[in-house]
Amino acid sequence: MAFSLSGKVALVTGGASGIGAATVKCLLEEGVKHVAVLDVAEEAGIALQNELNTKYGETKVTFIKGDVTDKGTLIGTFKTVQDRIGYIDVVVNNAGILDDTLENFERSININLTSLIRSSLHSWKIMHKERGGSGGTIINYSSIASLAKYNNIPVYSATKSAVLTFSTCLGDDKHYSSSGVRVLTVCFGATDTPIVGDFNRAFDESALLNFDEMYLQSTESAAKAVIEAYKQGASGSVWFSYEDNPARDITEEHNKSMESYIDCIKTTKFGVLNVFRGILLVRYCFRMAYSLNEKIVMLTGAASGIGASVVKYLLNENVKHVAILDVSEEAGIALKNELNSKYNDNKVTFIKCDVADKENLLQAYKVINDEIGYIDLVINNAGILDDSPDSYVMEININLISVITSSLHAWKAMHTNKGGKGGTIINVSSVVALTYAANVPIYCTTKIGVLKFSTSLGNIMHYSRSGVRVLCICFGLTDTPLLTNLHGQLFDKDAEDSVTGDLVKHKSQSVESAAKAVIETYKQGASGSVWISTSDKPAMDVTNTYDKSVQMFIFKKKKFTRLYIQDNSRELYWSKMEHSLNEKIVIVTGAASGIGAFVVKSLLHENVKHVAMLDVSEEAGTALQDELNSKYNNNKVTFIKCDVADKENLLKAYKVINDEIGYIDVVINNAGILDDSPDSYMTEININLASVITSSLYAWNKMHKEKGGKGGTIINVSSVVALSNAANVPIYSATKIGVLKFSTSLGNKMHYSRSGVRILCLCFGLTNTPLLRNVHKLFDTDAIGLITEDLQNYKSQSVESAAKAVIETYKQGDSGSVWISTSDKPAMDVTNAYDKSIEIFDSYVYS
């Protein structure tokens, strides 16, 4: 969604002529309420005012004569506009000259830089949301001279480079999240203004530029670029306007140019350079941190362990209040009494709350808002490790669903466009989300779901509108009860000794060290960032590494962005014996339509003995069953009405198939929906993730060779959003990356060598199914237009192509392998690339 200028009050410096005057006209065309023009040129300013008021209305434009280098005049102009017209929403700092001569270069610095800084800081202060303002936008004009080397105009280049650096610093996320003031920079190429004629005012007359063969863009084109930057620009972004081309966002290129200098930085008094497996992390000791002073904080799972330690550190940071949520009443009350006795009777509140109970959790939020006040920071820390058959559903509810419920509620309440004033959400994940932990596949699934959800919700696209930072911290082995209660809490009891022995090899950190990492993450983390805390080391920002692990799957070419695996070393399977489907008995969930229905047809072509179709849609399922039995054989296909999200219903369907048809050889967990809307996301999690785990574990136990089975294959359907960034569907993304992590963990060769059950994961790209028609079912309805527009850039594949990929994956896939099906291309084994994306974190976790 673009930012709108309708009804805004704007102030433009240097607005009487050139780009400034063209900008004023464009602002009026966009429906601004009023434009105040500040310029030293009185005659031109009054003429422009009269011209535009005649055209647009007598009260639309006010000219104020003033020299921007005069502090009193500049600040007085702001006061005049506020007194006569009202709140200033937009400030455009356009005033500038080019005069590098020895006599006048100081005036150039004063106009181009000093006055711009003064205007920006004054604007920022009066617009600041925490200082009585309501946010706004500052647009600072720079030049191509800040991006390229112009030896003949060193002073002008210096001022414009300084404008660029100042603006990107002031516009940084850290400032924007609290102020609500966007700061944008527009760099103009050569433009047809009087300033071009001033190039003869160089410091060295022998080095004059020749403009005879240079293309000069019009002032109208430059002004349009300003409007585009206003509408689309994130705070801190850099835009380029040249040769009458549309405005171009060059923020990424600018950032890369800055990062290229990191190699040159050594350990000095200004910073410490740390090198970790190819990633360079510069920690500047002078950068401003976010403050916890006087904040109101809510913390889940806080009665003991890491949570309790975090509460203590928060109080040491002088927070105003901490609300502790936990199911353990005795421990929570004891901690509350201890801390209120030490700090203040009103510093800590304990609320007994089962975070897995949505109503209970939201009621806790209401109590805090009503009795304590606005919540500035939410830390979703509650979690358990219990992969056992009787408890894994609860594990999913606590570790993942409650985090999503809490985050979405907090995000909406804090959203600056929905009545909030911004804030921060910190979601606790684990290093198992970044590495392998095959013995706890469900725990891994929940933690990588938290990671994916947090990085999606924290994406700059959402943060720029919401003002809500979303951070994720991944804990390594920590000395908490989570480690000591493993007996009976694994999905495979035979693996308990292996897990216990493996844990001994790794150093666990203290809860105090983990708590310190949470504080550091809050103070330093940009929205969407990923942090690690392990082995009692300081918290480490591993966002760049995480981004690289995702980018390993992305290749951009022309208009389309397609998934491409940058790995030429993958093992070829042509020499291996293919797995055959002949005479197999197969279950397919979500099989009444779409990809599932075509998979059923493809299986029959492969001469399977029988296919059991599970789907909630009775009419479509029965029709497909009758059609296929008529074509192939009356006993080839059985339809069973089944809601896979209902665990009992799903397991009952398995029993019917075992009893009436026979041993199940292949299970394809295909059922899925896309619905991130507030009323439906829990159903989405239950269908897309919980049901896949339930179905897989039941099938795995039945097929397990050491448990009376004879082996088999389970294919779990994921999506390419598990391998890439899809910020608009954070919950769907979390479910699909959860499926991927669970499948690769359960399919690990350690399990396969004993069970004889292959677990494969297939990630579909955009496919022409009803799922695509549900893209309007988002957690943030403001993003519907963005995702609809984005989808037009991608080629969707046919359901037939997707179904063929399922067959190919079955025939060729090793257990634990990951496959992609996209753009009607043959199925591709991307396991090596997936492994590399995980191994990239080894040095952080295991060093």
N, C-alpha and C positions, 0 to 999 in steps of 0.2 A: 504494500500500500504506500503510495507516494505522500509526501508531506504537502499540505495545501497552503496556498497563500491567501485564500479567500478570507476577507475580514481582518487581515493583519495590519498592524501599524509598522511602517518601516522607516529607517533613517539611512540615508545614503550620503557619504562624504565625497567631496569632489564630484558632485552630481549635476553640475550646471552644463557640462559638455562632454564630448567623447563617449567612452564606455559608460561612464556614470549616468549621463543623460539617457542613453539607450537603455540602461538598466531600469531607470525610473519608469520609462514608458512600458517596458515589459512587465514590471510589477503592477502597473495600473491595468494592463490587459489581463492579468491573472486575478483581478478582483480584490486587490488590497483595499483596506478601508482608507488609508492615508499614507502619503510619503512625505517625509521631511527631507529637504535637500540642503546640505551644508556645503558652502563653497565660498571662496574668497572673491570670485568673479560676480559682482553684484548685477551688472547689466545682463549678462547671459543667464544668471539664475532667475531674475525677475521675468525675463522674457519666456523662459521655459515654464515657470510657474503659471503665467498668464495663458500661455498656449495650451497647457494641459488642463487647467481648470475650465477653460472654455470648452474643451473637448469632452472631459470626463465629469466635471462638476466643480463648483466653486470651492468646495471644502476638501478636495482630494489631495492637493499639493500645497505645501508651505515652503517658501524659500527663506533660509536664514543665512545672512552674511556672516562668515566667520573664518578665521585662520585656524586650521586644525592643530598647528604647532603651538598655539596659545592655550595653555591648560585651562585657564578660566573660561575662555570662550567655548572650548570643546565640552567641558563638563556642564557649562551653562546651557548649551544647546540641548543636552539630554533633559535637563530640568524643564526647559521651555516646552519641549515636545510632550513630556509627561504631564505638565500642568495644563496645557491647552488641549491636548488630544487624548492622552491616556497612556496606557501601558505600551511600551515598545516591544514588539515581537521579533523584529528582524533588524539587524544592523549590518550594513554593507560598507566595509572600509575600503574605499576605492581611491581616495586621494593619493596622488603620487606624481613625482617629477623625475626627469632624468637630467642630472647636471653634475658631472663628475669633476668639474673644473675646481682648481685649487681654491678659488674665491667662494664657491657655493656648495661644495660637497657636504658641508655640515648641515646646510638647509635640506639637502636631499635626505640625509639620515633622519632629520627631525620629522619631515613630512612622511617619508616612506615607511619608517620603522617606529620611531618613538611615539608619534601620534597614534599610529595603529595599535601599538601595545596599550597605550593609555585608554583609547576608545574601547578596545576589547576587554580589558580588565574591568573598566567601569560598567560596561554592558553586562559582563559575566556576573558581576556582583549584584546588580539590580534585578537580573533575571533569575538568579540562583534560587532554586526551590526551597532550600533550607534557610534562606535569608529573606523570605517574604515574597520572592518572585514566583512566577509560574512557568519558568523555562523559556526557551527561545532559541534563536539561531544567529550566529555571527558568521559572516562570509568575508574572508580576507583575500584581497587580490595580490597575487604574486606574479611571476613572469617565467617565461622559458629560460630566462637568465639564471634562475635558481636551479634549473635541471641540467643545463649545459654550460660549457666554459666559454665566456665572452671576455677575452683578455683586455679589450679596449675600454670596457666599462666596469672596472673592478668595484667601485663604490656602489653603483646601482645594483650590480650582481650580488654584492654583499648584503645590501638591504633586503633584496627580494628573497635571498636564501634564508636570511634570518626570519623573515615573515613566515616562510614555509615551516621552518623548525618550530618557531613559537606557536604557530597555529596547530600543528600536529600534536605538540605537547599539551597545550591547553585543551585540545579536543580529545585527549586520551580517555579511554573508557573509565579510568579511575576517577577523573573529574566529572565526566558526563553522568555517571551513575548517581552521583550525589546532587549535582547542579541542575540536571535536565537541560543544559545549554549545549546545543550542538555548535561546534566550531569547524568550519569547512575552509578549504583553500582552493582557489581557482588560479591556475597558472596560464597566462595568455601568451600565445605566440605573437609574431609581428602583426600589429593591428593598425588600421588606417586612422590614426589619431595624431594630434600635434606632437605627441611624444617622439614620434619617428623622426621628426625634424630636429629633435633635440640631441640626436646622436652626434651632432657636430660639437656638442659640449662634453667631449671626452677629456680625460686628464692628459691625454697625449694626442695632439692634433694630427700626428702622422699616422695614427691608427684608426682613422674614421671608417665607418662601415658604408658600403655601397648598397643602397636599397633598390637600385634600378631593376635588378633581376629577381628581387625577393617578392613572394606572394604576400600581400597584405590582406588579412581578413577584415570584414566590415565590423563596425561597432555593434550592429544589430546581431550579427552571428555571435559575437563575444557575449552580449547581454543574454541571448537565448541560452548560452552555456551556463551562465550564472543561475538562471531559473531551473535548468535541469539539475544542476548540482544541489540546489536547495531542495528540490522535490525528492531526489533519490539518495543524496549523500548521507552516509553514516558519519557520526562525529569523529573528527580526526582524519577524515578522508581527503584525498588530494585529487583534483580534477584538472584536465588539460584541455584548452581550447585553441585550435590553430587551423589556419587555411580554410575557414568556413565549414569545417567538419563538425559533426555533433560532439557535444561534450563527452569526454572519455574519463572514466574513473581509473586513475593510475596509482591508486593506493598500494596495490600489491607490488607493483614495480618499484615504487618509492621505498617500501619496506625492505625489499630485497637489496636495493642499493645500499641501505643502511646496514643490513646484516652482513654485507660483503666485507665490511670493515672489521668485523669481530675477530677475524684471524690475526689482525694486527695488534689487538689489545693484549697486553701482558699484565701480570700482577703489579698493580700500582696502588697508590693511596686512593684512587678513584674507583677501583673495582677489582674483583677477583675473577679470573677466567678459569672455568672448569671444563675439561674435555672428557666427554663420555661417548665412546664408540661413535665418533663422527658427528655428534651434536655438540655445538658450542653454546654454553649457557653463561651469559654475563650477568652477574648480580651486582647492580650498582648500589653501593652503600648509601648514596645520597638521594635515592628516589623516595618520593612520598608514599607512605603506606596508608591503607584504609585504617581508620580509627574505630575502636570499639567503645570509646568513651560515651557513656550515657545511652548506649543502645539497649533495646529490649530484645531478649533472645529466647527462643523456644528450642528445646533439645529433647529428642526422643531417645529412649533407651539409656536414661541418664542416672539411674539410681546406683549403678555400680560400674566397674570396669573403666573402659576408655571414656564413656559418657560422663561419669562422676568426676574424673580427672579434668575433663574439658570444662565442666562447670566451675571448678576451682580456678582454673587459669583465666576464665572469662571474668570472674570476680576480681582477680588481680589486675585485669585490664580496665577496671572501673566501669563495667557495664551498669546500666541503671537497674536492670532486673533480669533474672533467669527463671523461666518456667520449665520445670523438670517433668517430663512425661515418662511413665514407666508402669508396667503391670505389677511390679514388686512394691507393694504398699509399705511394708515394714522398712525396707532399705531406703525407699524414697523419703519417707517421713524422717528417718534418722539423719539422712544427709541434709535435708532441709533445715532441721533443728540445729545441727552442728554448724552449718554455714551462716544461718541467721544469727546465731550466737556470736560468731566470730566477726561478721561483717556488719550486718544491719538487719533488724527484724523484718524489713520489707524487701530485702534483696532477692530472696529465693521463694518460689512457690512450687509445691509438689502437687501434681494432678495424676491420680491413678487413671491409666489409660491403656487399653489394648489397641495398639496401632493397627492391628489386623482387622479391627472392627471399624469400618468406615464412619458410621454414625458417631461412635465413641470418639474417634480422632477429630472429626469436624466439630463436635461439641466442645472438645478441649480448646480448639482454636477460638471458639466463640467466648468461652470463659476468659481466656487471656485478653482478647480484644476488649471485652466489656469491663473487666476488673482492673487490668493493668495498663492497657493502651496499645498503640500501634506496634506491631512486631517488625523489627528491623532485620533480624537474622533468624533463619531456621536451619538447624543442623539435624539432618535425618540420619541418626546413628544406630537406631534399633536394628538388631539382626541376630539370627541364630544359625547354627550349622547342624542340620539334621536331615540327611538324605534318606532316612529309613522309610520303608513303604508306608508306615502309618502317619508320618509327620511331614513328608516333603511338600504337601499342599500348603500346610501352615508355614513352612519355610518360604515358599513363594509369596504367600500373603504378607509376611512380615518384611522380608528382605527386598521385595520388588514392588508389589502392589501398593503397600502402605507408603513407600517412598514416592511413588507416582502420585498417589492421592494427596499426600501432604504437599508435595512440590507444586502441583497444579493449583491447589487452593491458595497457597502462599503467593504464588506467581500472580494470580488474578487479583488478590487483595493488595499486593504491592505495586501492581502495574500503573505506571504514571499516566497512561491514557484511560485508565478505568477508576480513577479517583485515588490511587495510591501515590506514594512518594519514593518509590524505588526500594531496594533492599538487596539482601543476599541470601541465597540458599546453598548450603554445603551438603552434598550427598556422599555418604560413606560407602565406598566399594572396597575391593581387595585386590592384591597383586595377582590373585588367581584369574582375574579378568584379563590380565595382560600376558599370562604364561599358561603352562600346562598343569593341571591338577586332576588327573584322570580318575582318581578315586572318589572325588566329590563332584560329580558332573552336574548335579542340580544346584548345589551351592555356587559353583562356577557360573551356571546359567543365570542365576539371580544377580550376581555381582557384575557380570558383563552387561546385563540388562540395565542396571543402574548407571554404569559408565556410558553406555550408548544414549540412554535417555537424557542424562545430564549434559552431555556435549551437544546434543541436538537442541534441547531447550535453552541452553546457554549460548547458542549460536549468535553471532553479531547481528544477524537479521532480526532476531527476537529482542535482543538486548537493546538495540538502538531505539526500539519503540517502547519497551517495557521499563527500562531502567533497573531491571532485576538481574543481578549477577547470579549465575548458576555455576558452581564449582564442584569438582569431584576429587576426592582424596582416596587413594588406594593404600590400605594398610598391609604391610607385610606381617609375618608371624609376630603376634603380640601376646604378652603374658596375661591372658584373660581366661575365664572359665570356658570359653569357646574351645580352647586347646585341650582341656582336661576332661571334657565330657564326650569323647569320641566313641566310647563303647556303646554299641547298639545304634549308632547314629549314621551308619553308612548304608548305601543301597545294597552293597555286597559285603556281607559279614566276613567273608573269607579274606577281605582286603585289610582288615583292621590292623593286623600285625605289620603289614607292609607300610601303611600310613604312619603308624607309630614309629617305626624304624626310620622312615624318611624324615619325620619331623626332627628327630634327634640331630640330624646332619646340619640343620639350619639354626642360626642364632635368632632367638626371639627378642623383641624390643620391649621396653617397659611401657606401661600405660601412660606414664608421664611424658615420655618421648613422643608417643602418638598424639597426646593432647597438645603438646607444643606445636606439632606439625599442623594441627587444625587451626591454631591461632595464626601461624605463619601463612597458611593458605588463604585465610580470610584477608590478612593484611596486604598480600602481594598478588593474589590471583586475579587474572583477567577472566571475564565471563567465558565459559566454555573450556576453561583450562583444566588440565589433568595433573594431579600431584601424587607423589609417592612418599610414603613414610615407612622406612624399614631399617632394621639393625641399629636402632638408636642414632641414626644419622639425621641431620637437618632435613626438613621437608624439601623435596626436589620437584621443580616444575618440569614435567616430561611431555608437555603439550606438543612441542615440535616433533618429538619422536612418535607420539601417538598419531599426529597428522601424517607423518611419513608412512606409518604402517597402513593407514587408510589409503593414501595416495599410491601405494604400490599396485592398487587394482584399477587405477584410473589413467586413461590415455585420451587426450583431447585432440580432436581432428576436425577442422573446419567447423561447421555449425553444430554438429552432434557431439555429445560427450558419451563415449561408449566404454563399457567395461572391457579392459584389455589386460591381460596378465603379462607383466614385464618379466618373463621367466622362460628362457629357452632351454633350460636344463631338465624340464619335467620328464619323468620316465614315460616311455612309450609302451603301450600295452599290446601292440599287435602280435608280439611273439608269445603272449600269455594265453592260456586257455580261457575262453570266454565262459562266464556263468550262463547257464541255460535256464529258460523259463518253462521249458517243456514239462507238462504234467504237474506244474506247481499249483498249490492252492494259495490264493492271494486275497488280502484285505486292502481295500482302498477307502479312505475316509474322504468326505466331501466329494463324493463321486457321481452325484446325480446330474451335474452340469459342468460347464467350463473345462478346465484342464483335467479334472478328475474323470469326467465322462470320456474324454478322448484317451486317457491312460487306460481305462477299462477296455476300450475298443482295440487299442494297440496290444494289450496283454492277450486278448483273444486271438489276434493275428499271430502271436508267438506260441499258440497252442497250449496255453495254461489249462489245467484241469478244471479249475473253478475260480470265479471271482465273486467275493462278497462285497457288495457296495453299501457303505454306511453313509447316511445323509439325513438331515432333518427335514428335507423337502420330499414328502411322501409321493405327491403326484408326479413330480419329475422323475423320481427314483423308480417308481413302479413302471412308468412309461418306458424308461430306458431298459429296465430288466426285461419287459415283454418284447421290446424291439430286438434285443440282442439274443434272447432265447429263441425267438422265431427265426433269426438268421443263422445261429450257430447250433444250438442244441438246448432242449428244454431244461437241462440240468447244469448249464454252464454258468449262469449268473443268478445270484440271489440278492435281493434288496432287503436291507434291514433299516427301518426307521430308527435313527439314533441321534441324540444330541450329545456330541462328543464332549461338550463342556460339563456334562453331568457324569461324574465318575462312575456311579453305579450303573447308569444306562450304558456307558461304554463297555464296562467289564461284563455286563450281561450279554451284550452283542458278541463279545469274544466267546463266551460260554456256549451260545447258540451255535456259532460256527464250528467250534471244537466238537460239540456233541452231534451235530447233524451233518457236517461235511467232512471233517477230519483235521488232521494236523495242518497247521498254518505254516507255510514256507516263507511267505513274503508279506510284509506289512508296509503300506505306503501311506504315511500320515500327511495328507494333502489339505485337509480342511483348514480354512482360514478366512478371516474377514479383515477389512480395513475400516476402522471406525474409532478415531481418537477423540470423539466428542465426549464431553463430561458425563453424559448419561450412559455411555456404552463402553468405555475403555476397559472396564473390569471384565465384561463379556469377551472383549477382544483378547485380553490376556489369557483368559480361561480357554478360549478356542485355539488361539495361535500357539500358545506355549504350554500351559498346564496340561491340556489334553494330549499334546504330543509326548510329554514326559510320562503321563499315565499309560498311554498306549505303548510307548517304547519299552518301559520297564516291565509291563505285564508280558509283552511278547518276548522280551529278552529272557525273562525267567522261564517261560514255557519252552523256548527254543534251546536253552542252555544245555550243552552236552553233559555237564557234570550234575545236572539237575533233572535228568531223564529225557531231555530233548535231543534233537539230532541236528542242531544248527539251523541257520536261516539267514534272512536278510531283512533289515529295516531301512527304508528310505524316508528321510524327513525333509519336507519341503520348507526351504527358507526363501530369502529374497536378496537381490543385489543391494538393497538398502543396508543389509548386514555388513557389507564390505565397503560401503561408501557413505557419503554424508547426505542425509535427507532430513534437514532440520525441521521441516513443516509437519512431519509425522513421527515425533519422538517416541510415542508409545508403540506404534506399529514397528518402528525400527528396533526398539528394545526387545519386543517379542521375537523378531526374526533373528537378531544376533544371539538371543538366548537359545533358540533352536540350533543355531550353528555351533555354539560353544558346547551345548549339551551333547550334540551328536558326535563331535570330534573327541570329546572326553569319553563317552560311553564306547565309541568305536576304537579307542586306543588299542594298540596291539597287545598291551598287557591284559586287557579284558578279552580280546578276540582269541588269544592263544588258548584260553581256558573254555570260553563259551561256545566258540564256533559260530557266533552271530556277527555278521557284518553289519555295521552301521554306516550309512552313507548320507551325505547332505547335499541337496541340490538347490542352488540359488537361482530363482527365475528373475529375468529382467522384465521390463514392461511387457505385459502380455494382454492380448485383446480379450479380456474377461469382464464380467460385471463389476469386479473389484475396482476397475478404473472409474466407474461411474460414482464411486463413493468418495472421491477425493474431496468433496465438499464437507465431509464429516471429520472436521479437524478440531483440535483442542482450542485453536485460535481462529475464529471465523474471519478475522481481518486478513488472514493469509490465503484465503481461497483463491483470490485473483492471481496471486503470485505462483501458486503451485499449478493452477490451470495453464497459465502462460508457460511455465517451465516445462510441463509435460509435452507441449507442442514441439519442443526441441529434440525429442527422443523418438526413435522408431520403435513401435510396438511389434512384438512377434505374434504369430498365430498360435492358437491352442494346440494345433497339430504338431507344430515345431517343438513346443514345450513337452508334449507327450512323448515324442520321439527321444527327447533328451532323457526322460525318465528311464526308458528302455535301455538306452546306451549306458547310462550311469549304472544300472543294475548289472549289465553284462561285463563292464570293464572296471568298475570301481573297487579299490582296496578298502578294507574297513578303516574308518576314520577319514576317508578322503572327502574333499570338497569339490563340487562341480558347479559350473555356471552354464545357464542356457539363456541366451539373449540375442535379439536382432535376427531371429531365424537362422542362426549359425548352428553348426553341430555342437553337441555338448562338449565342454572343455574341462579337463581336470586341472584345477588350480591349487592343488594341495601344497605344492612346493612354495608357491607365492604366499599362501596362507601361513605356512610354517615360518617363513621368513618374517612375515609381519608380526609374529609373536616373538620370535627369537631376538628381535631388535631390542626387547626389554630385558633380556637376560642379565645384562651387566648391571642394571639398576636393582634387580630383585635378588640376585644370587651373589653379588660381590660382597 
